[in-house]
Amino acid sequence: MNKHHALFFGLLFLATGLTVGAHAQATASLKGVVKFQGTVPKGKTIDMSADPYCMKAHPSAASTEEIVAGPDGGLANALVYVASGLGDRTFTPPAQPAVLEQKGCMYKPHVLALQANQKLDVVNDDDTTHNIHPLPINNREWNKTQPHGVPIEESFAREEIPITVKCNVHPWMRGYIAVFKNPFFAVTDKTGGFDLKDLPPGTYTITVWHEKLGTQTQSVTVGAGESKTVDFVLKAGS
């Protein structure tokens, strides 16, 4: 075999190896929409008169965010996640911190999801003092006062879905933090949409959780390189 043939077969072997490797590493994805069935209830008007700054931040008055859905029923602030099927796989938390803002005397986002041991940055964008007080059951509880511009960095060591968060200064402030041991989770956007990417091929239990509408599950099997659609419909009293 001359050097040209050797080079040709070497390149062929390398290309074949790369192709096999790509197939071996191919992942799956799940997309879908969570919808609310029924007449969307109006949010309740929040009385912020106890703090003039908060009241001024909402000239037309703020409303609760318990059920937020669009004209077509797309439900925001629902958690969608892989509840089982990953076996004993472990996942390193992302280096990028999750961020919880206090803005206009409301928690933004209303529902925040992050991975166990991922850093959580709590930000006070308001020119008033807040207090952030998560109420976990399986994690360490903490309760911190936060003046404007003073950073808070925390984390949660164990999976917990969800953790209620309140402000002891402003009793109307309430939100949720969900902590996962894997990266396959999403909070639905204003259209109710979600996207779970880079799933290993397998059979999974997919769960949706909503603070007022409860939970619902589906079993889904996805193969390497496959993308499937999974939709949920939630209704009051379900």
C-alpha angles and dihedrals in degrees: 000000000000124000093262092056091046091052091048094051091043091055091045091053091048093049092047091049092050091050093050090047092051091051091047091054097042112130135200134232138207124206131177152129131259112212135190115227116214138021111333109238117230117249116253117252112252119225106220096166091117088075116040091201092056092046092051090051089064110044091172094042126257126254133213118264100216095123117017114175136155129232091274092049098257104161121218127202097033119138117228117186149150104265098179142355103077095096115200096336115138127207132204113232116245119263091226110090123232113240129219114189129198103210127162086358090295131105114253114228099027089209118031125188127195141154125265110272092013112135117256118206114199113201129193108205092170127095090232134073118267134188122214117203120172114194106209127171100196098032137056113283118228134180120192136174113224124195118197113291097010110124125225122197121189141148141199119232100201139044113266127163109221129358117193115228124200140173116231090202097050109033094194091064109100132151142149136245120197119198120200133189091215133043096240103105140099141185112226117247127226090285092052091249127146137175127200108194137189097021117169110241111270149095116293142182107229116200131193120200129190127180094233104020101051127220138312131184139203132185115228133179119203130181132211111297092004126136121199136182121232119182130187132198119200128186137181112278094019 
